[in-house]
Amino acid sequence: MSRDELSKGYYVDQGEIITPSCFNQGLFNASADQKVLDYGRSLTAAGTGCVSRADGVTCARAEHGFFVSAQSFKQW
């Protein structure tokens, strides 16, 4: 997927389907205590693990996942 085709967010449903979603129509769940996943750090939520690196963010649950950066998006 090219950079121009990227949306601002991704939704992972219970069937582990990853769908680019347009979240640029307003703020969703914005709060003063939002966190940033710094480079080299990881987190796991609802069975999905994500790792942030300088070249992008990789998230996966079981055998499904995605990689996203300012230049590209891949899913498996």
Buried (B, 14 or more C-beta within 10 A) or exposed (E): EEEEEBBEEBEBEEEBEBEBEEBEEEEEEEEEEEEEEEEEEEEEEEEBEBBBEEEBBBBBBEEBBBBBBEEBBEBE
